[in-house]
Amino acid sequence: MSGLKRTISTRTTRLTARASPYNAGVTLFESETVTSPRQSKRVKAETKVEELTEGDFEEKRPSNASVPSGSTPKRKGSANKSPRKPKPIPQSLAIPHPAPEKWKETYDTIKQMRSHITAPVDTMGCDQAQFKETDPRSQRFATLISLMLSSQTKDEVTDAAVSKLRAALGGSLSVDGLIAADDATISDAIGKVGFWRRKTEYIKKAAQRLRDEFDSDVPKTVDELCSLPGVGPKMAFLALQVAWNLNVGIGVDVHVHRITNRLGWHKPPTKNPEETRLNLQSWLPTELHPHINHMLVGFGQVICTPVGPRCDLCELSTKGLCPSVQKTAKSKTRKAVTLASEASTSVSGSLPKVEIEIKAEEENTVLYTIPDNSLHSEVKNEEAW
């Protein structure tokens, strides 16, 4: 900015009195315009800023501060701050939620129904990934990777993606193997899961964190697990249960969240899985925490589905234990349900479990659960119910 100051002209009119030369009793007034320079306020402000030299900044700067030459002085409050530590995962409510009425009867009824159901989570769930590894660390790492890929993805797709990723890494899921693999190899293997691009980045960064901070092993606390990219509370609690056999909380996914709200176990209804988890942990006995997720996930995959729940097959509806029971519409395209029944124990031993698959071919035919004391399925007419 140049050193010349801009000025604004100001005109002032002055009146000058003098005696009339023709009559001494008359006074004449003459006007006179005077022009005087006046500096604008804006120019004054700019001049003040201009007059501050680099030496002025040095004088106002604290003695222990240093600014590289040629850099612009930082504004107040813009100094670099240390990264915030992640907030610890809450483990309890200030006021525990009361236990729902008849919850134990409801729980036992669902458990009994689940003993006759083979759901995708039973054969392709995240707890199955460890069984294809021999090294204990790889077993725990495979469990974590399977959980990270399972978000927004069906168990069938997750199981196939984990198997493909294992093959791409040379037959084993390990921290070092995943770090050494390029992103294209990982993306090609998990390309069928939901949000695969983001998950490629997450599992690669998580593997690097495990190598650098946790001795290439899965952490043993919820907060440490949740500090990994792409890992939330549900994954953390399930990982600790499966990988380390640690029971520190309930893994709540969409199935557990949906079903427990349909059962009326939350007053008022919870808005997200975290609220559901804290409510359940406040009253459900601790010994049941590791089991409720697997039980309700399978129940939700086959019977209490998100859309068109099979209330016609659910014993909760006949016992009056479910306030959300719906009338099941007739359908020719209804999916088959695989049911299983334990044979009665004989003197020589127990017979193997028998799985029976019944397909509804006629409009008025539905599936019916197998009685405990019988190996035969009974298909009843829907009109007789």
Buried (B, 14 or more C-beta within 10 A) or exposed (E): EEEEEEEEEEEEEEEEEEEEEEEEEEEEEEEEEEEEEEEEEEEEEBBEEEEEEEEEEEEEEEEEEEEEEEEEEEEEEEEEEEEEEEEEBEEEEEEEBEEBEEBEEBBEBBBEBBEBBBBBBBEBBBBBBBEBBEEEBBBBBBBBBBBBBBBEBBBEBBBBBBBBBBEBBEEBBBBEBBBEBEEEBBBBBBEBBBBBEEBBBBBBBBBBBBBEEBEBBBBBBBBBBBBBBBBBBBBBBBBBBBBBEBBBBBBBBBBBBBBBBBBBBBEEEBEEBBBBBBBBBBBBEEEBBBBBBBBBBBBBBBBBBEEEBBBBBBBBBEEEBBEBBBEBEEEEEBEEBBBEBBEEEEEEEEEEEBEBEBEBEEEEBBBBBBEEEEEEBEEEEBEEE
